[in-house]
Amino acid sequence: MTRKLDLPDSCAPMSEGLPFAPSAARNAAPIGDVLARHLSAQGNVLELASGTGQHAVAFAARFPGLVWQSSDLAPRNLATIRARVRATGLATLRDPVTLDACAPGWGMSRTGQDAVVLVNLLHLVSKPEAATLLAEVPRALVPGGVFAVYGPFRRNGVLHSEGDRAFDAHLRAQDPAIGYKDAAWVAERLRAGGLDLVEQVEMPAGNLMLIARRPSGSA
C-alpha cells in the first residue's frame, strides 16, 4: 500500500530538522483525550501508519505505562519516526517497525496488543485495502483489547461539509479508488471481525473517532 498523494501536510514544515505535520500537532490532544477514556494503564499499543511519529511521541509521554510501538511502510517516515523516538529518551517508546497495514496477515504476526491505534489513513486507501486492515486488527488484539480509529468519514453516505466534499473530490481525482469511507461501513467491518463498537465521537474539524473493543471472553 504505497501512493504518492498531494495532501494538506505533503509540504510539511521542518521542526528541529524533521518533517512536522501541522494536523498531527492540532489533533494529538483531542485524540489523546478519547484514548484516555479507553486505554488500560499498562500494556502494549501498536500504532499503524505512524507518519511523522508526532503522535507516537505525544501519546507515549501522555500514557507512561504503555509500551508504544509505531509502524509505517515508507522508508522516509520510518527514518523520521526513528529520529523522533530516539530524541525523546522514553523507555516505553520503541523504534518503528516496517508494516503494511493493508496487507493480509500482519495481524497474526503482531499478536498480543492491548490496543491498536490508527489515525488518518482509511480515506487514503481503497475500500478493499481498508477492509483488509479492519479484518487484521482483531487478530492482533488480546481479549478486551481496544481499536481506536480517527479520521474524516462519510455519515450514512453523506459528506456534511464543503471542506469534506472538496477534500474527498481532491483525493478521488488523484486515485478514484480512494476517498472517504462511511462510518457505518467501518463499524460493520469491525463487528464482522468480532469487535464491539463502544463509542463514536465527534471530533474537531468534522472528524470522527471510533472505538471498538474485542470482547474479554473471546478466544
N, C-alpha and C positions, 0 to 999 in steps of 0.2 A: 504494500500500500504506500506508494510514493507519488505525489503530484506536486508540480510547481505551480502554485496559485498566487494570484495577486490578492493579498489580504490587507486589512487595515494595519496590521503590525508587521507587514512584509519589510518595510523600511524602518524597522525599529531603531531607535537611537541607541548609542552605546552608553553604558554606565560602568565605570570602573573597568573599562576595557572589554566589556562583554555586552552582547546584544541584550536589550532591555525592552520588554513588551509593555507598553502603557496599559493595555487592557488587563494584563495579569496583575499589575500594581493596583488597579482600581478594584478588581473583583476578589482579591485574596481575602480581605476582611469579611465581606458578606458570605463568601463560601465557607470560610472558617467558622463563622457563627452557626451555620447549619450543621457542619460537621461536628461541632462541639456538642450538639444535642444527640448525636448518634454513635460516635466513635467510642470504643472502650478506652479506659485509661491506659491500658497496656496492650501490646500486640504488634502484629506486622501489617503494614499497609503497602500495597502496590499501586503506584500512580502510573497510568497509561498515558503515552504521548505527552511527555512532560515538557516539551518545548524548550523554553529558555531556562527552566529549572527554578524560576522565581517562586512558584507555588510550593515546590518541594522544600525550599529553604524556609519559607514563611510558616508552613504547616509543621515542619519538624521542630521549629523553635516554639511554636504555639502548643504543640502536644508532645512534651518531652518524654512521655512514657511509651511512645510508639516508635517502632523502627520503620523508617520511611525509605522505601525502595522506588526510586524514579526509573523511568524507562523511556526509550524513544527508538526510532528507526533511522533517523537522519544523522549521519556522522557529524555534521556541524552542530546539531543540537546536543548530541552526546558529549562533544568536547566542551560546549558551553556549560552544560549541567555539571560535568565533572569539575570544571574550574570553580563553579559556584559552591559546590559541595565541599571541596577541599578548603575553600576560603573561610567557611563557617567554623570548621573545627568541631562540629556537633557529632558526638559519638553515635547518635541514633540515625544519622543521615548517611545512607550508603551511596557509593559510586553508582552511576546509572548502568543499566544493562540494556543491551540491544534486544528489542522486542517489537515485532509487528503485531499490533493489537487486532488487526483484521485478518490475520492468518489462522487457519484451523490448527488446533492442537496446543496452543500456548497455555490454555487453562490447566491442563494436566501436568505441564512442566513447571507451573508456578503455584502449586497447591499450598495450603496452609496459611492463606491470607485472612486476616481478621477484617480487612476492608480493602476494597478496590475503588480508586478514585479516577474519574475521567472528566476532563474539562475541555470544552470547545473542540470536539473532534467530529461528532456524528454528522454535522452539516457539511463536513469537508470530505466525506467518503460516500460511496454508493450505498444504496439500500442493501444489496447482498453483503457488502463488506460490513455494514453496521449490524446486520443480522448475525453474521459470524462472530463479531466481537461480543454481542449481547449473549450469544449462546455459550461462549467460552468463559465469561465471568463467573457464573455459578460454580463451574468446575474448579476454580481457583479458591473459592471461599470456604472457610470452615463453617460448620453448622453455627448459626447465629451471626455469621459474618455479614457485613454491610457493603452494598454497592451504591456509590454516590456519583451521579452524572449531572453535569451542568452544561448549559448552552442555550442557544436560540432554538425554538421549536414552533411548529405549527400547532394550533389548538383546534381539534376537530376539522382538520384540513384547511384551516384559515390562517393567513398571516395578518396579524391585527394592527400593525403599524406600517407607515410609509417606509420607515427605515428598514424594517424586516423585508418588505416587498422588494425594495431596491437591492438589498444585500443578497437575498435569495436569487434574484434575477442576475446579479453580477456573478455569482458562483456558477449558475447554470449556463451562463454564456461562455464560461471557461471550460466547463465539462457538464454536459446535460445529465450525466448520471448522478451528480451530487446535488446538494441543496438541503434545505430544512427537512427534518423528519418530523412526523406527527408524534406528539407526546403520548397519545393513546396507543399508537403502534409500538412505541418503545415499551410502554407498560405491558402490552400484550406479549411481547417477546420475552420480557423478564418473567412474567408469570409462566410462560411456556417452559422456561428454564428452571422452574421450581422456586422462584423468588416471590416474596410478598412485597407489594408496593406499600410502604408505610407512610410516605409523605411526598407531596408535590408542592414545592414552594415557589411563589412568585419572587423573582429576584430583580435587582436594579437593571435598567436598560432593557426591560421587557424580556429578560431571560427566565428560564425555569431551572429548578434543581429537583431531580427525582431521587428519592432514597428508597432502596429496596433491601430486603433482608432475607438471607437463607434461613428457613425455619430451624430452630435449635435441635429438633429431633430428627432432621433429615440425615440420611446415610451419606 
